[in-house]
């Protein structure tokens, strides 16, 4: 079944980033339509961004990660209050896994499996 999932690794700590709020949205013209949200688990993963049984349609999506709140809880000064990743979902039947590698002053991402 198709899905959109994510996980976050805090590369400064070498550990999963737990408790990070994430929101999934889909572009609809010049607006963004909220589709789902959640919080990363103890393994830094979030696999329930879409309601159960709902399949994504082709289009442009974005994930918004509340990274500033995460670092604040750790007592760490971070540079990015939020990380926003936009991606193009072309094949609705495929699984889209979008990991975030995070540290207080940088991040990277890729399409995972």
C-alpha positions as CSV (number, residue, x, y, z in Angstrom):
1,X,0.0,0.0,0.0
2,X,1.2,3.5,-0.7
3,X,2.2,5.8,2.1
4,X,4.2,8.8,3.1
5,X,6.4,8.3,6.1
6,X,9.4,10.0,7.7
7,X,12.0,9.6,10.4
8,X,14.5,11.9,12.0
9,X,18.0,11.2,13.1
10,X,19.7,13.8,15.3
11,X,23.2,13.5,13.9
12,X,24.7,15.7,16.7
13,X,23.7,13.1,19.2
14,X,23.8,10.0,17.1
15,X,20.2,9.2,18.2
16,X,16.7,9.3,16.9
17,X,14.9,12.6,17.4
18,X,11.9,11.8,19.5
19,X,8.9,13.9,20.1
20,X,9.2,16.1,17.0
21,X,5.9,17.4,15.7
22,X,5.5,16.9,11.9
23,X,2.7,18.1,9.6
24,X,2.0,16.8,6.1
25,X,0.4,19.1,3.5
26,X,-0.5,19.0,-0.2
27,X,-0.3,21.9,-2.6
28,X,-3.7,22.9,-4.0
29,X,-3.1,25.7,-6.4
30,X,-1.5,28.5,-4.4
31,X,-2.6,27.1,-1.0
32,X,-1.5,24.2,1.2
33,X,-4.1,21.7,2.3
34,X,-3.3,20.0,5.7
35,X,-3.5,16.2,5.4
36,X,-2.1,14.9,8.7
37,X,0.2,15.4,11.6
38,X,1.8,13.5,14.3
39,X,4.9,13.2,16.5
40,X,8.0,11.1,16.0
41,X,8.2,8.0,18.3
42,X,11.1,6.7,20.4
43,X,12.8,5.6,17.2
44,X,12.3,9.0,15.6
45,X,9.8,7.5,13.1
46,X,6.3,8.7,12.0
47,X,4.4,6.3,9.8
48,X,0.8,7.6,10.3
49,X,0.8,10.9,8.5
50,X,-2.3,10.0,6.3
51,X,-5.5,8.7,7.8
52,X,-5.9,5.0,7.7
53,X,-6.8,3.7,4.3
54,X,-6.3,7.0,2.6
55,X,-4.0,7.0,-0.5
56,X,-2.1,10.0,-1.6
57,X,-2.7,11.6,-5.0
58,X,0.0,12.7,-7.4
59,X,1.1,16.2,-6.6
60,X,3.5,18.4,-4.6
61,X,3.6,17.7,-0.8
62,X,5.5,19.2,2.1
63,X,6.6,18.0,5.5
64,X,7.0,20.6,8.2
65,X,9.2,19.6,11.2
66,X,9.1,21.6,14.4
67,X,12.8,21.4,14.9
68,X,13.1,24.5,17.1
69,X,10.8,23.0,19.8
70,X,12.8,19.8,19.7
71,X,16.1,21.5,20.4
72,X,14.6,23.8,23.0
73,X,13.4,20.8,24.9
74,X,17.0,19.5,24.9
75,X,18.3,22.9,26.1
76,X,20.2,23.3,22.8
77,X,20.4,26.5,20.8
78,X,19.3,25.7,17.2
79,X,19.4,27.8,14.1
80,X,16.3,26.5,12.3
81,X,13.0,26.9,14.1
82,X,11.3,24.8,11.5
83,X,12.5,22.6,8.6
84,X,10.2,22.5,5.6
85,X,10.7,19.9,2.9
86,X,8.7,19.9,-0.4
87,X,8.7,16.9,-2.7
88,X,6.9,15.8,-5.8
89,X,4.9,12.6,-5.4
90,X,4.6,11.2,-9.0
91,X,3.5,7.6,-8.4
92,X,0.6,7.4,-5.9
93,X,1.1,3.6,-5.6
94,X,4.6,3.8,-4.3
95,X,5.8,4.3,-0.8
96,X,7.4,7.7,-0.1
97,X,9.8,7.7,2.8
98,X,11.4,11.1,3.5
99,X,14.1,11.0,6.2
100,X,15.6,14.1,7.9
101,X,19.2,14.1,9.2
102,X,19.3,16.9,11.7
103,X,21.7,18.9,13.9
104,X,21.3,22.3,15.5
105,X,22.9,24.2,12.6
106,X,22.1,22.1,9.6
107,X,20.1,19.3,8.0
108,X,19.9,17.0,5.0
109,X,17.3,14.8,3.5
110,X,16.9,12.2,0.8
111,X,14.2,9.9,-0.6
112,X,14.4,6.7,1.4
113,X,12.9,3.3,1.0
